[in-house]
């Protein structure tokens, strides 16, 4: 699916969802529901996904549409970065996931690393807040902000989680096949820059 079609479909879905959240007029609500149907059909036509599956995904959303938050833990050992192999696509990514309601970003990343890698960590520094739209190797139906948080390993041992099938450290010149829904090569190389230069300012966008 082309970038333009994804952006158009997302924007139409956002308008439809936000309209349903605030509109009380029955005729306006019908129009907003039609926008949601149109956006789902656009995504299905250009992505190969079933339109009913997309509609079901949209139906889980409510309220004013805002970007979702994805939190990723960045841990190094002797110049190598910690990655996990995802069961979903058999590719590698920084440990992490959606931010959970009720947990702060640092609490989220600590939980995710423990669950996915077995390591106990201490969050140290926010390295980057990046817009997934600007790293479009694999576009998704929703818009994401990705928080990359540097973590220090303080205990535990490598142990696979429910969603992971491998845990390993990789040097910058030996990166494995990446799970592009979760991170890109450009993003990981940016993380290596932070490891080489601890005083580097946080990246935004």
N, C-alpha and C positions, 0 to 999 in steps of 0.2 A: 504494500500500500504506500503510495507516494506521500511525502511529507505534507503537501498541500491538502490532500484529501483527509489525512488524519487530523490536521489542524481545523479544517472546516467542520468535520464531523464532531470533534470535541467541542468546538465553540457552539454548535447548534445544540448538542446535548446539554451543555452548561446553561444555555439560555432556557431550554425547556425545563430542566430540573429546578433552576432558580425561580422561574415563573410559577411552577406548581407550588413552590414553597410559600409564595407570598400572595398569589392571586386567589380571590374568593369567587370571582365571577365564573359561572359554569361554562360560558362560551369561551372565555379566555383560557380556562383550564383545558378545554378540548383542543384548542390551538397549540398549547404547550405540549400536550401529550402527543399530538401529531408531529411536532418538532422532534420529540424523543424517538418516535418511530422512524422518521426520516433519517436521523443520525445513525440509528442502528442499521438501517438498510444500506446506508452509504458505507459503513464499516464492513458489513458483511460482503458487499459487492466487491470491495477492494482488498479484502484480507483473507478470504477463504473460510472465515468462521461462519457458523450457523447464525442466522439472524435471531432465532429464538434464544440462543445462548447469550448473545449480546444484549438483547432486551432484558433477560433475566438478570444480567450483571448490572444494567442500568437501574433496574427496579430495586436493587439493594441500596441505592443511593437516595438520599433525601436532604432537604435543606439547601442553603446556598452553596453552590459548588465552588470549592477551593482546591488548590493543589494538595495532593496527599504527601505525607512525610515518610521517607525511607531513611533509616539510620544504619550506617556501616562502620564497623570497627576496624581501625588500622593499627596493626601490631607488627613490629619488626623484631627480628632476632638475627644479629650479626649481619645486618644489611639486607636481609631477606624478609619478604612480606608474607604474612599469614593468610592463606586462602583455604576455602573449603570447596569440595566437589559436590555440586547439587544433584540430588537424586532426580529432580524434575527434568533436567536436560543434559545431565552427565558432563557438565562443564563447571568451571571454577569461578569463584567470586569471593569478595571480601565478606566475612560473616556479618550478618545483620538482617534487617527486615523492616516491615512497617512499624511505625511508632505505636505503642499500645496506650490507650487512654488510661490515665492515672499514673503513668510513669514519666519521669523527666527523660530528656535525651540521654543523659549519662546512665540513668537506671536502665533504659531500654538497651543501650549498647552493651552494658555489663551482662544483662540477662541473655541477650542474643549470643554473645561470645561463649558464655558458659554452656548454653544449650547446644550450640553448633560445633564447638571445638573441645569442650571440657576444661578450658583454661579459665582461671580466675584472673580478672583484669581490674585495673584502676584507670578510669578515664583521665586523660592528662590535658588534652587541648582540642579545641575545635579547629580542624584543618581547612575545611571547605564546606560551603553550601552551594550546591550546583543544581542547575535547572536541567532536568532530563531532556527537555526539548533541544538543548544545545549540544547533546551528545547522541545523535539520532541513529545509531547503528541498528537498533531494533525498537521502533516506536510502539507505544502501547495505547490502549483506549483512554487512559486517564493521564493527567498531568502530574508529575512528581517533582518535589524538591528532595535532593539527597544530601544528608548530613554525614560528613566523614569526620570521625572522632578518633584522634590518636589515643591508643590504650597501651598501658604497661602491663605485661604479664607478671603476676605476682604469686601464682600458685597453680595447682591443678596439673593435669596431664592431658595429652591428646586423646580425645574420646569422641567418636562419631555420634551425631545426634539423629533425631527422627528424620530430618530433611537432608542430611548430609551423608555422603558415602566415602569421603576422603578428607584428610587434613594434612597440609604440608606448607613449608616455607619455600618461596621462590625468589631468585634474584631477578633484577630488572631485565637481564638478557636471556632469561629462561622461562618467560611467562607461558603458562599452559593455555589451551583453548578456553576462552572466557565466556561466561554467561552474560551476554550483552544486555539482557533485561535488567541485570543487577549492577554491572560496571563495565566500562570500556577500557581499552588499552591506554587511551589518553588520560583517563582519570587515574589509573594505577601509576602511570609514569609521573603524574603530578604528585602522588603520594610519596614516591621515591625522592622527589625533590625536597619534600619536607623532612625526610629522614636525613638527607645530606646537609640540609640547612635548617636547623631547629629554629632560627630566628625569622624564617620566612613568614610573611604576613598571610593571614587566612585568605583563601580564594573565595570570591563571591561571583556567582553566575557561571 
